[in-house]
Amino acid sequence: MPSKNTKAPATVASKQGPADENVFLFIPNLIGYSRIILAAGALYFMPEHPKTCMVMYSVSCLLDAVDGQAARYYDQCSKFGAVLDMVTDRCTTACLLCYLAIAYPSYALVFQFLIALDVSSHYMHMYSSLTSGATSHKKISESSNFILRAYYSNNNVLFAFCFANELFFVILYLLSFNFQSSTFGKVVLYSLAAVTGPVCAGKQIINCIQFANASKSLAEIDLEERKAAKKN
């Protein structure tokens, strides 16, 4: 009997523990808030202070790789954190592309298309993942496109594409300024643009695949729900 009494409080405590947690104060979500602050600062300095903007924007993007690791390490994965991360990524990229559309008016339509593709494909993917009952938008079913599976199943591949994609846009941002720069500096920027440009293009192809795959998944869910409704 005494042994049962000693175990009971522990069981109750373990059940009450998660209820006492504050998801908004999870460590990965705190990192997410810092990303938002850095991104806001980058936007503030974007028009006239490219170097400061570049540093703040780059750190915000690099922290994108840290919050996920923190979530897994501290066992603090959450739907709120996943959506916060996704929304932060989409908003920061969209804001930078808006600036590029102004800096390069001849290519404004291209940047507008990239914003639309980025937001729509990720929203469709996130929505289809949640609707299908997936625990994470990075959990890709075996029936999905093999390129999409390879993209989301390997964190190194995912980080490389996202990093190169953002770096290419940052380089375009820096090149839009006519500030004095050494020949070596210009060579470095153009060389990085030549390397990251194709990766950025590949990222847009993945976005298209992501949009198509999510559309297919949602259509299949619709058909299943209609069949179930007719049976009832």
trRosetta pair geometry for C-beta under 8 A, 3 or more apart (Angstrom, degrees):
i j d omega theta_ij theta_ji phi_ij phi_ji
1 4 5.8 -56 -155 31 37 111
1 5 6.7 33 153 -18 68 105
2 5 5.6 -57 -152 35 37 112
2 6 6.5 33 154 -19 69 105
3 6 5.9 -56 -150 35 34 108
3 7 6.5 28 155 -17 66 108
4 7 6.0 -61 -149 37 32 107
4 8 6.5 44 155 -36 65 102
5 8 5.9 -43 -149 16 32 117
6 9 7.3 -55 -167 28 34 100
6 10 7.6 26 146 -10 61 111
7 10 5.7 -64 -161 39 45 113
7 11 6.3 44 149 -24 76 106
8 11 5.8 -58 -152 33 33 111
8 12 6.5 29 156 -16 67 106
9 12 5.6 -57 -148 39 35 111
9 13 6.0 37 154 -22 69 106
10 13 5.6 -54 -146 36 30 112
10 14 6.3 31 155 -21 65 104
11 14 5.9 -54 -149 33 30 109
11 15 6.6 24 154 -15 63 106
12 15 5.8 -60 -153 38 32 108
12 16 6.1 20 155 -13 68 112
13 16 5.8 -62 -142 43 30 104
13 17 6.2 52 155 -47 65 95
14 17 5.7 -31 -149 2 31 121
15 18 7.7 -59 -176 29 32 96
15 19 7.6 20 141 -7 61 115
16 19 5.5 -66 -160 42 49 115
16 20 6.2 45 149 -24 80 108
17 20 6.0 -70 -157 34 29 106
17 21 7.1 38 150 -36 65 98
18 21 5.4 -40 -156 8 42 119
21 26 7.7 40 172 -74 113 89
22 25 4.3 40 95 22 112 110
22 26 7.7 -155 98 -37 61 65
23 26 5.7 -17 -162 -21 46 114
23 29 6.9 92 155 -25 65 160
23 78 5.2 137 -152 -139 114 162
23 80 5.4 98 145 36 130 143
23 81 7.6 -129 179 -35 97 93
24 29 6.2 -136 -162 127 31 150
24 80 7.4 -65 -81 133 59 155
25 29 7.0 -161 -154 74 1 120
25 30 6.7 28 -159 -58 48 106
26 29 4.4 80 64 10 89 109
26 30 7.0 -155 91 -11 43 84
26 71 7.4 44 151 -111 128 80
26 74 7.4 159 -168 101 88 132
26 76 4.1 161 -159 175 119 130
26 78 6.2 169 1 -4 164 134
26 81 6.3 -66 79 -68 139 130
27 30 5.6 -51 -148 31 33 113
27 31 6.7 35 153 -18 64 101
27 70 5.1 -122 114 166 110 125
27 71 7.8 -167 77 -77 87 49
27 74 5.3 87 34 18 131 166
27 76 6.0 122 36 46 85 160
28 31 5.4 -50 -153 34 37 115
28 32 6.5 45 145 -24 64 101
28 67 4.2 100 -159 -170 87 80
28 68 7.1 86 -139 -70 133 20
28 70 4.3 167 -79 89 83 108
28 71 3.9 0 -42 -63 160 85
28 74 7.3 -166 -26 47 94 121
28 76 5.6 173 11 95 107 113
28 77 7.8 21 32 -93 156 42
28 78 7.9 173 69 23 120 97
28 81 5.3 49 103 -151 116 141
29 32 5.0 -44 -151 30 40 120
29 33 6.7 46 149 -22 65 95
29 67 7.7 95 -62 -154 25 120
29 76 7.7 -108 -7 144 93 122
29 78 7.2 -17 -54 49 120 132
29 80 6.8 11 -102 110 132 107
29 81 5.0 -105 -74 -98 89 95
29 84 6.3 69 -131 57 85 162
30 33 5.6 -45 -152 29 36 112
30 34 6.8 37 148 -18 63 101
31 34 5.6 -53 -153 35 36 112
31 35 6.6 44 146 -25 65 100
31 63 5.7 -165 175 177 102 113
31 66 5.8 -137 -166 102 151 106
31 67 4.2 -170 91 -90 130 94
31 70 6.0 131 -9 31 147 155
32 35 5.5 -48 -154 28 36 116
32 36 6.8 37 149 -20 64 100
32 67 5.5 75 -58 -123 79 155
32 81 6.5 -167 -31 -144 149 75
32 84 4.7 55 172 129 154 126
32 85 6.0 -96 -111 -75 120 69
32 88 6.2 -160 -163 -26 90 154
33 36 5.6 -50 -155 31 38 113
33 37 6.6 37 148 -18 67 103
34 37 5.6 -50 -148 36 37 113
34 38 6.3 36 153 -17 67 105
34 63 6.5 -123 93 -168 107 167
35 38 5.8 -56 -147 39 30 109
35 39 6.1 31 154 -20 65 109
35 60 4.7 107 -153 -155 71 82
35 63 5.0 -155 -82 85 100 130
35 64 6.8 89 -120 -67 147 70
35 67 7.4 -58 -28 -37 134 136
35 88 5.4 60 111 176 126 150
35 92 7.9 -81 159 -47 99 146
36 39 5.7 -55 -145 38 29 112
36 40 6.3 32 154 -21 64 105
36 60 8.0 128 -45 -141 15 121
36 88 5.8 -102 -76 -118 82 115
37 40 5.8 -53 -148 35 29 112
37 41 6.5 30 152 -18 63 105
38 41 5.6 -54 -150 37 32 112
38 42 6.4 36 151 -23 65 104
38 56 4.9 -170 -173 -175 82 85
38 57 7.4 168 143 -83 96 25
38 59 5.5 -114 -163 88 152 103
38 60 3.9 -173 98 -72 121 101
38 63 7.4 123 29 11 151 140
39 42 5.5 -50 -148 33 33 114
39 43 6.5 34 152 -19 64 102
39 56 7.5 173 -81 141 22 98
39 57 6.8 70 -117 -115 61 64
39 60 4.7 127 -59 -155 79 164
39 88 6.8 177 -10 -167 157 93
39 91 7.3 89 147 101 152 102
39 92 4.5 -93 -138 -100 134 114
39 95 7.6 116 172 45 105 146
40 43 5.8 -53 -151 34 32 111
40 44 6.5 37 149 -23 63 104
41 44 5.5 -52 -151 31 35 115
41 45 6.5 14 158 -3 68 108
41 56 4.7 -116 96 -165 108 156
42 45 6.3 -67 -147 47 29 97
42 46 6.2 57 150 -60 64 94
42 52 8.0 -171 -116 125 57 71
42 53 4.8 94 -159 -155 72 69
42 54 7.9 124 -138 -43 108 13
42 56 4.0 -164 -70 96 87 110
42 57 3.9 111 -142 -61 155 82
42 60 6.5 -97 -15 1 138 139
42 92 7.7 46 67 -147 136 105
43 46 5.3 -26 -147 -12 33 126
43 53 7.8 104 -58 -135 15 106
43 95 5.5 -45 -101 160 120 145
45 48 7.1 -97 -168 62 56 69
45 49 4.0 -61 -173 66 101 114
45 50 8.0 -169 138 -61 95 15
45 52 4.5 -86 169 95 159 114
45 53 4.3 -160 97 -66 99 84
45 56 6.9 109 37 22 131 139
46 49 7.7 -23 -31 56 9 69
46 50 7.7 46 -151 -100 42 54
46 53 4.6 113 -90 -126 53 147
46 96 7.8 -151 -126 -109 139 66
46 99 5.7 -99 161 -102 136 157
46 173 7.6 -72 -152 -163 95 131
47 99 7.9 -141 -80 -133 63 120
49 52 4.2 -4 141 35 119 116
49 53 5.8 137 95 -23 75 93
50 53 5.5 -61 -143 42 29 114
50 54 6.0 34 159 -27 67 106
50 173 6.8 169 -140 137 104 95
50 174 5.7 121 173 -114 133 66
50 177 5.1 -100 -36 -21 153 154
50 179 7.1 -146 34 -3 135 140
51 54 5.7 -50 -146 31 29 113
51 55 6.6 28 156 -18 62 103
52 55 6.0 -55 -152 34 31 109
52 56 6.4 21 157 -11 66 110
53 56 6.1 -63 -146 42 28 104
53 57 5.8 23 160 -16 67 115
53 173 7.6 -113 112 148 128 139
54 57 6.0 -59 -140 41 24 108
54 58 5.9 24 161 -20 63 113
54 170 5.9 102 -132 -170 89 115
54 173 7.4 172 -86 94 91 124
54 174 6.4 33 -82 -74 135 110
55 58 6.0 -59 -145 37 24 109
55 59 6.4 21 159 -17 62 108
56 59 6.0 -54 -146 36 28 109
56 60 6.4 32 154 -21 62 108
57 60 5.7 -56 -152 35 30 114
57 61 6.5 27 152 -17 65 107
57 92 7.2 152 -144 -176 89 118
57 96 7.1 93 -147 -83 144 127
57 166 7.9 -165 150 174 103 116
57 170 6.4 171 103 -105 133 116
58 61 5.7 -56 -150 37 32 109
58 62 6.2 31 153 -20 67 107
58 166 8.0 147 -112 130 60 121
58 170 6.7 56 -73 -118 92 163
59 62 5.6 -54 -143 37 32 111
59 63 6.4 37 155 -24 64 103
60 63 6.0 -54 -153 30 28 112
60 64 7.6 47 144 -36 56 92
60 92 6.4 -170 123 -126 136 157
61 64 5.6 -34 -171 1 42 120
61 92 7.4 -165 -75 120 84 150
61 162 7.7 -174 -172 142 104 100
61 163 7.1 128 146 -115 120 64
61 166 5.0 168 -135 134 154 167
62 65 6.3 -48 -175 25 49 106
62 66 7.2 44 135 -18 69 107
62 163 7.9 51 -94 -113 66 106
63 66 4.9 -54 -152 34 53 118
63 67 6.3 55 154 -29 80 95
64 67 6.6 -45 -146 23 28 107
64 68 7.6 25 158 -11 55 104
64 85 6.9 116 -143 -159 83 100
64 88 7.8 -169 -99 100 100 119
64 89 6.5 78 -122 -85 138 103
64 162 7.1 -112 106 137 144 144
65 68 6.6 -59 -162 34 34 108
65 69 6.9 28 150 -12 65 112
65 159 5.4 46 -102 -119 123 123
66 69 5.8 -64 -154 41 36 109
66 70 6.0 36 152 -21 72 109
67 70 5.5 -54 -145 37 33 113
67 71 6.3 39 154 -26 65 102
67 81 7.2 -165 161 -175 117 111
67 85 6.2 -171 94 -98 141 119
68 71 5.6 -49 -149 29 32 114
68 72 6.7 23 155 -11 63 104
68 85 7.4 74 -63 -128 89 161
68 155 7.6 -175 112 -134 144 124
69 72 6.0 -59 -151 40 33 105
69 73 6.0 30 154 -20 68 112
70 73 5.6 -56 -138 39 30 110
70 74 5.9 2 171 7 68 113
70 76 7.2 -29 133 54 80 117
71 74 6.8 -68 -136 52 18 89
71 76 5.2 -110 -139 78 60 74
71 77 4.6 86 163 -83 113 62
71 78 7.4 -128 -141 10 119 71
71 81 6.0 154 -102 131 134 156
72 75 7.4 18 -171 -78 29 41
72 77 6.7 38 -78 -56 55 107
76 81 7.4 100 132 -38 86 160
77 81 6.8 -134 -158 61 41 135
77 82 7.5 35 -172 -49 83 103
77 136 7.5 -55 -175 -79 132 118
78 81 4.3 95 61 4 90 103
78 82 6.9 -154 93 -7 49 83
79 82 5.6 -53 -148 35 34 112
79 83 6.3 28 156 -13 67 107
79 130 7.8 81 -144 -112 120 114
80 83 6.1 -61 -149 41 28 105
80 84 6.0 31 154 -22 66 110
81 84 5.5 -53 -141 37 30 114
81 85 6.2 33 158 -21 64 106
82 85 5.8 -55 -151 34 27 112
82 86 6.4 25 152 -16 62 108
82 126 8.0 161 137 -136 106 109
82 136 6.3 -157 -112 -133 148 78
82 137 6.5 149 174 7 126 102
83 86 5.6 -55 -146 39 34 112
83 87 6.0 31 157 -18 69 108
83 126 7.1 102 -108 -168 78 141
84 87 6.0 -56 -142 39 27 108
84 88 6.2 28 158 -20 63 109
85 88 5.9 -56 -147 35 26 111
85 89 6.5 27 155 -19 61 107
86 89 5.9 -57 -152 34 29 112
86 90 6.4 22 156 -15 65 109
86 122 6.1 175 -167 164 108 123
86 126 5.8 84 -172 -82 170 143
86 137 7.1 54 -77 29 138 156
87 90 5.9 -58 -146 39 31 108
87 91 6.1 26 159 -17 67 111
88 91 6.0 -59 -142 39 26 107
88 92 6.2 20 164 -15 64 111
89 92 6.4 -63 -146 38 23 104
89 93 6.3 14 162 -11 62 114
89 122 7.7 -149 91 -151 118 167
89 162 7.8 -54 -145 -151 130 125
90 93 6.1 -63 -147 42 26 107
90 94 6.0 26 158 -21 64 113
90 118 6.3 162 -132 135 81 103
90 119 5.4 95 -165 -104 124 73
90 122 5.9 -153 -80 71 120 148
90 123 7.9 58 -103 -51 162 87
91 94 5.7 -57 -143 38 27 111
91 95 6.3 28 158 -21 64 106
92 95 5.9 -54 -148 34 29 111
92 96 6.6 27 155 -15 63 106
93 96 5.9 -58 -151 38 32 109
93 97 6.2 29 154 -17 67 109
93 115 7.8 171 119 -112 89 69
93 118 5.9 -117 109 162 137 161
93 166 6.9 -100 -99 -102 96 90
93 169 7.2 114 -144 34 79 172
94 97 5.7 -58 -146 40 30 110
94 98 6.4 39 152 -27 64 102
94 115 4.9 82 -129 -138 84 104
94 118 6.9 -163 -71 82 83 131
94 119 6.5 38 -78 -59 129 113
95 98 5.6 -47 -151 27 32 116
95 99 6.9 32 151 -17 62 100
96 99 5.7 -53 -157 34 36 111
96 100 6.5 34 147 -18 67 105
96 166 8.0 83 53 -146 166 79
96 169 5.4 82 131 147 132 130
96 170 7.4 -47 -158 -77 145 61
96 173 6.5 -68 -163 -67 101 134
97 100 5.3 -50 -145 37 38 113
97 101 6.4 47 152 -27 65 99
97 111 4.6 172 -179 -172 91 100
97 112 7.9 158 144 -73 115 29
97 114 5.6 -147 -139 89 146 115
97 115 5.0 -176 96 -66 144 97
97 118 7.9 167 -17 15 157 146
97 169 6.7 -61 -75 -142 73 135
98 101 5.6 -49 -153 27 32 115
98 102 7.0 26 149 -13 61 102
98 111 7.5 162 -81 143 23 125
98 115 7.2 59 -59 -81 75 146
99 102 5.8 -58 -158 37 37 108
99 103 6.1 30 149 -16 71 110
99 173 6.6 38 104 -118 125 105
100 103 5.4 -55 -137 43 36 110
100 104 5.8 -10 172 23 72 106
100 107 7.7 -45 146 92 96 112
100 111 5.1 -179 93 -111 104 147
100 169 6.6 -96 -48 -157 148 89
100 172 5.7 35 -125 118 125 125
100 173 6.4 -85 -79 -79 93 75
100 176 7.2 -152 -121 -53 65 146
101 104 7.0 -68 -127 62 19 74
101 105 7.4 58 164 -104 56 44
101 107 7.4 -123 -120 98 54 70
101 108 4.2 75 -165 -134 89 74
101 111 4.0 -146 -73 79 89 139
101 112 6.1 75 -109 -49 142 79
102 105 6.9 4 -156 -72 29 79
102 108 7.6 65 -64 -104 31 106
103 172 7.8 141 90 145 135 90
103 173 7.2 133 17 -125 167 54
103 176 3.8 -11 -179 -146 138 149
104 107 4.4 -6 128 41 116 107
104 108 7.1 -177 98 -57 67 60
104 111 7.3 126 69 -30 106 132
104 172 7.3 -52 -22 176 139 115
104 176 6.8 -107 -45 -103 86 114
105 108 5.3 -7 -153 -38 45 115
107 110 4.5 -39 -177 34 85 123
107 111 6.1 84 126 -21 87 96
108 111 5.9 -60 -151 40 34 107
108 112 6.2 35 152 -21 68 107
109 112 5.5 -53 -146 37 32 114
109 113 6.4 36 153 -21 64 104
110 113 5.7 -55 -153 34 30 112
110 114 6.5 31 150 -20 64 105
111 114 5.4 -49 -147 34 36 114
111 115 6.6 41 152 -21 64 100
112 115 5.7 -50 -153 31 33 112
112 116 6.5 31 152 -16 64 106
113 116 5.7 -56 -149 39 33 111
113 117 6.1 31 155 -18 68 109
114 117 5.8 -54 -141 39 29 110
114 118 6.0 31 159 -21 64 109
114 204 6.8 -71 -121 -107 88 120
115 118 5.9 -58 -145 36 26 110
115 119 6.2 15 163 -10 64 111
116 119 6.3 -61 -143 42 24 103
116 120 5.8 12 166 -9 64 119
117 120 6.2 -62 -134 44 21 103
117 121 5.8 15 171 -15 63 117
117 204 6.4 40 120 -149 151 88
117 207 5.2 84 152 129 103 138
117 208 7.0 -32 -157 -70 121 71
117 211 7.3 -86 -156 -43 74 143
118 121 6.5 -61 -139 37 17 104
118 122 6.4 3 167 -5 57 115
118 207 6.2 -62 -95 -131 49 149
119 122 6.5 -72 -150 43 22 101
119 123 6.0 18 160 -18 64 115
120 123 5.8 -58 -141 39 27 109
120 124 6.1 26 161 -18 64 109
120 211 6.2 33 116 -113 96 121
121 124 5.9 -55 -145 38 27 110
121 125 6.2 26 155 -19 62 110
121 207 4.2 144 52 -173 169 82
121 208 7.0 -78 -97 -70 139 22
121 210 4.5 81 176 88 110 110
121 211 4.0 -77 -109 -60 86 92
121 214 7.3 150 -160 16 56 136
122 125 5.5 -53 -142 38 32 113
122 126 6.1 32 158 -19 66 106
122 207 7.6 -45 -41 -133 78 95
122 210 7.2 14 -76 131 48 144
123 126 5.9 -55 -144 38 28 108
123 127 6.1 25 158 -16 65 111
124 127 5.9 -59 -143 40 26 109
124 128 6.1 22 160 -16 64 110
124 210 7.4 136 78 135 105 83
124 211 5.6 76 55 -132 148 62
124 214 3.7 128 136 109 99 146
124 215 6.4 -16 -176 -55 141 69
124 218 7.3 -91 -165 -22 90 136
125 128 6.1 -57 -143 39 26 106
125 129 6.3 28 156 -22 62 109
125 137 5.9 84 134 -165 96 116
125 210 4.9 -30 -68 175 131 107
125 211 7.6 -76 -45 -79 92 40
125 213 7.4 38 -104 80 91 101
125 214 4.6 -112 -81 -71 50 135
126 129 5.8 -57 -150 34 28 113
126 130 6.4 21 157 -13 64 107
126 137 5.0 -39 -107 -95 63 142
127 130 6.0 -58 -147 40 30 106
127 131 6.0 28 156 -19 65 112
127 214 7.2 82 61 -174 85 125
127 218 7.3 19 109 -85 104 126
128 131 5.6 -55 -140 40 30 113
128 132 6.1 25 161 -15 65 111
128 213 7.9 -179 89 118 162 74
128 214 4.1 -171 0 -151 145 83
128 215 8.0 -92 -69 -43 143 21
128 217 4.3 90 -173 88 131 127
128 218 5.0 -98 -102 -54 102 89
128 221 7.6 -174 -143 -7 80 138
129 132 6.1 -62 -146 40 24 104
129 134 4.3 -69 -171 55 81 130
129 136 7.2 -48 170 122 137 28
129 137 4.2 178 28 -108 170 66
129 139 7.1 122 -151 57 114 85
129 214 8.0 -53 -29 -117 75 101
130 133 7.8 52 178 -65 31 18
130 134 7.0 -79 -72 52 26 82
130 137 7.7 -26 -39 -74 77 89
131 217 7.9 138 75 131 114 106
131 218 6.7 56 71 -109 156 80
131 221 5.8 37 136 -153 121 175
132 141 7.8 -89 149 -35 152 130
132 217 6.1 -53 -56 173 135 122
132 221 6.4 -120 -84 -77 78 129
134 137 6.9 108 102 -88 131 33
134 139 4.6 -176 -166 72 114 117
134 141 7.9 -115 -86 -46 121 91
135 139 6.0 67 52 -10 77 151
136 139 4.7 107 63 -13 83 98
137 152 8.0 -120 126 -137 66 141
138 152 4.7 -175 -154 -174 70 110
138 153 8.0 150 169 -77 89 37
138 158 7.8 -7 -130 -97 119 159
139 152 7.8 -116 -35 138 10 133
140 144 4.8 -97 -180 53 98 150
140 148 5.6 178 -139 126 149 96
140 149 4.7 -159 103 -102 137 66
140 152 4.9 122 -23 65 124 135
140 153 6.6 -89 39 -53 116 91
141 144 5.0 116 63 -19 74 100
142 149 7.5 47 -119 -102 39 145
144 148 5.2 -82 146 80 117 127
144 149 5.8 143 84 -56 103 93
144 213 5.5 53 -152 -161 96 133
144 217 7.8 -9 -97 -66 98 120
145 148 4.3 81 71 8 96 108
145 149 6.9 -166 93 -10 49 84
145 209 5.3 -124 90 179 166 116
145 212 7.8 65 -41 85 142 105
145 213 5.2 -104 -2 -82 111 128
146 149 5.4 -50 -146 35 37 115
146 150 6.3 38 155 -19 67 104
147 150 5.8 -54 -149 37 31 109
147 151 6.2 34 151 -24 64 108
147 206 6.6 -142 141 -112 114 82
147 209 5.6 -35 81 166 125 173
148 151 5.5 -52 -145 34 32 116
148 152 6.3 8 165 0 66 110
148 206 7.1 137 -94 -157 67 87
148 209 5.6 -155 -58 127 102 118
148 210 6.1 137 -113 -87 118 70
148 213 5.6 -21 -36 -23 165 168
149 152 6.6 -69 -142 47 25 92
149 153 5.5 17 167 -20 66 123
150 153 6.2 -56 -123 37 21 107
150 154 6.6 -9 -179 9 58 114
150 157 6.6 -63 150 121 78 170
151 154 7.6 -99 -167 43 11 86
151 157 6.1 -130 -133 122 40 120
151 158 6.2 95 168 -87 65 77
151 161 6.9 -18 -145 7 98 159
151 206 5.5 122 -99 -145 159 136
152 158 6.3 62 -115 -82 37 123
154 157 4.0 61 90 12 114 112
154 158 6.5 171 90 -13 59 85
155 158 5.4 -54 -144 39 34 115
155 159 6.1 34 158 -19 68 106
156 159 5.9 -53 -145 38 28 108
156 160 6.2 30 155 -22 63 108
157 160 5.7 -55 -146 34 29 113
157 161 6.5 25 159 -15 64 106
158 161 6.3 -60 -152 37 26 106
158 162 6.3 16 158 -10 64 113
159 162 5.9 -62 -143 44 29 106
159 163 5.7 27 161 -20 68 113
160 163 6.0 -56 -139 39 23 109
160 164 6.1 17 163 -13 62 112
160 199 7.4 -105 144 -155 86 139
161 164 6.2 -60 -143 41 24 105
161 165 6.1 29 157 -25 62 111
161 199 6.2 -158 -127 177 58 101
161 202 6.8 -106 -130 99 107 107
161 203 5.1 145 177 -89 102 100
161 206 7.0 16 -175 16 154 158
162 165 5.6 -55 -146 34 27 116
162 166 6.4 19 159 -11 64 107
162 203 7.4 125 -84 -121 40 135
163 166 6.2 -61 -150 40 27 103
163 167 6.0 27 154 -21 65 112
164 167 5.5 -54 -139 38 31 114
164 168 6.3 38 158 -26 64 102
164 195 7.6 -107 -142 123 115 84
164 196 4.3 -167 -169 -136 85 89
164 199 3.7 -10 123 104 146 147
164 200 6.4 -133 128 -53 88 70
164 203 7.5 -180 83 -37 95 128
165 168 6.1 -54 -156 27 25 111
165 169 7.1 17 151 -10 59 106
165 196 7.5 -167 -66 180 20 102
165 199 6.6 -117 -59 121 63 93
165 200 4.8 124 -121 -112 62 73
165 203 4.3 5 -87 -5 128 171
166 169 5.8 -58 -154 39 37 109
166 170 6.2 38 150 -21 70 107
167 170 5.5 -53 -145 37 34 113
167 171 6.3 38 154 -23 66 103
167 192 6.7 -98 151 166 117 117
167 196 5.0 -122 90 -123 106 160
168 171 5.7 -52 -150 32 30 112
168 172 6.7 32 151 -17 62 103
168 192 8.0 -163 -95 137 56 86
168 193 6.4 99 -137 -132 75 63
168 196 3.9 -162 -68 123 92 115
168 197 5.6 136 -132 -81 130 48
168 199 7.2 -176 -39 69 131 92
168 200 4.2 -72 40 -51 162 140
169 172 5.6 -50 -150 35 35 113
169 173 6.5 41 148 -23 64 103
169 200 7.4 144 -38 -123 79 139
170 173 5.3 -50 -153 32 35 118
170 174 6.5 33 151 -18 66 102
171 174 5.7 -52 -148 36 34 109
171 175 6.2 30 154 -17 66 108
171 189 5.5 155 -153 -164 101 85
171 192 5.6 -169 -93 99 145 112
171 193 4.8 -164 127 -77 148 91
171 196 6.9 139 5 56 140 138
172 175 5.7 -57 -144 40 30 110
172 176 6.7 43 152 -35 62 100
172 193 7.3 109 -61 -118 70 119
173 176 5.8 -51 -159 16 31 116
174 177 6.4 -58 -170 27 41 106
174 189 6.2 -129 96 -131 127 134
175 189 6.1 155 -71 153 99 137
175 190 8.0 93 -97 -74 133 72
175 193 7.5 14 -35 -65 145 146
181 185 4.2 -114 176 87 105 134
181 186 5.5 125 107 -53 120 85
181 189 7.9 12 152 -8 158 136
182 185 4.5 102 55 1 78 102
182 186 7.2 -147 94 -2 45 83
183 186 5.8 -56 -151 37 34 109
183 187 6.3 37 151 -22 67 106
184 187 5.6 -54 -149 35 32 113
184 188 6.4 35 152 -22 65 104
185 188 5.7 -53 -151 32 32 113
185 189 6.5 29 153 -17 65 105
186 189 5.7 -53 -148 36 34 110
186 190 6.2 25 158 -11 68 108
187 190 6.1 -60 -144 43 28 104
187 191 5.9 30 156 -22 65 111
188 191 5.7 -58 -145 37 26 112
188 192 6.3 25 157 -17 64 107
189 192 5.9 -56 -148 37 28 108
189 193 6.3 29 152 -21 63 107
190 193 5.4 -50 -146 35 34 115
190 194 6.4 39 153 -23 64 102
191 194 5.7 -52 -151 32 32 112
191 195 6.6 25 152 -14 64 106
192 195 5.8 -58 -149 39 34 108
192 196 5.8 12 162 -2 71 114
193 196 6.3 -62 -130 49 26 96
193 197 5.6 44 165 -44 64 108
194 197 6.1 -36 -134 15 20 120
195 198 7.5 -71 -179 30 27 97
195 199 7.4 11 143 -5 62 115
196 199 5.3 -63 -154 44 48 114
196 200 5.9 55 148 -28 77 103
197 200 5.6 -54 -149 32 29 113
197 201 6.6 30 153 -18 64 103
198 201 5.4 -50 -149 34 36 114
198 202 6.4 40 150 -21 65 102
199 202 5.4 -51 -151 35 35 115
199 203 6.5 42 147 -25 64 100
200 203 5.5 -48 -152 29 34 116
200 204 6.9 35 150 -19 63 99
201 204 5.8 -52 -156 31 36 111
201 205 6.8 38 146 -19 64 101
202 205 5.5 -50 -153 32 38 114
202 206 6.5 40 149 -19 67 102
203 206 5.5 -51 -151 35 35 114
203 207 6.5 42 147 -24 64 101
204 207 5.3 -45 -150 30 37 117
204 208 6.7 41 149 -20 63 98
205 208 5.6 -50 -155 32 35 113
205 209 6.5 34 147 -16 65 104
206 209 5.5 -52 -148 38 36 112
206 210 6.1 42 150 -25 66 105
207 210 5.4 -51 -146 35 31 116
207 211 6.4 35 153 -22 63 102
208 211 5.7 -51 -150 32 31 112
208 212 6.5 26 153 -14 64 107
209 212 5.8 -57 -148 40 31 109
209 213 6.0 30 155 -19 67 110
210 213 5.8 -55 -141 38 27 110
210 214 6.2 25 159 -17 63 109
211 214 6.0 -58 -147 38 25 108
211 215 6.3 27 154 -21 62 108
212 215 5.7 -54 -148 35 30 113
212 216 6.4 31 154 -19 64 106
213 216 5.7 -54 -151 35 31 112
213 217 6.4 31 152 -20 65 106
214 217 5.6 -53 -146 36 33 112
214 218 6.3 31 156 -17 66 106
215 218 6.0 -56 -147 38 29 108
215 219 6.3 29 154 -20 64 108
216 219 5.7 -56 -148 36 30 112
216 220 6.4 30 154 -19 64 106
217 220 5.8 -55 -151 35 30 111
217 221 6.5 31 151 -19 64 105
218 221 5.6 -51 -149 35 35 113
218 222 6.4 41 150 -23 65 102
219 222 5.5 -49 -151 32 34 116
219 223 6.6 34 152 -19 64 103
220 223 5.7 -52 -150 34 34 111
220 224 6.4 33 152 -18 65 105
221 224 5.7 -55 -148 37 32 111
221 225 6.3 31 155 -17 66 107
222 225 5.9 -59 -149 38 28 109
222 226 6.3 27 154 -20 65 108
223 226 5.7 -55 -146 36 31 111
223 227 6.4 31 155 -19 65 105
224 227 5.8 -54 -149 36 31 111
224 228 6.3 29 153 -18 64 107
225 228 5.6 -54 -146 38 32 112
225 229 6.2 35 154 -23 65 106
226 229 5.6 -52 -146 34 31 113
226 230 6.5 32 154 -20 63 104
227 230 5.9 -55 -150 34 31 110
227 231 6.6 32 152 -20 64 104
228 231 5.8 -53 -152 32 33 112
228 232 6.6 25 154 -13 65 107
229 232 5.9 -61 -151 40 32 106
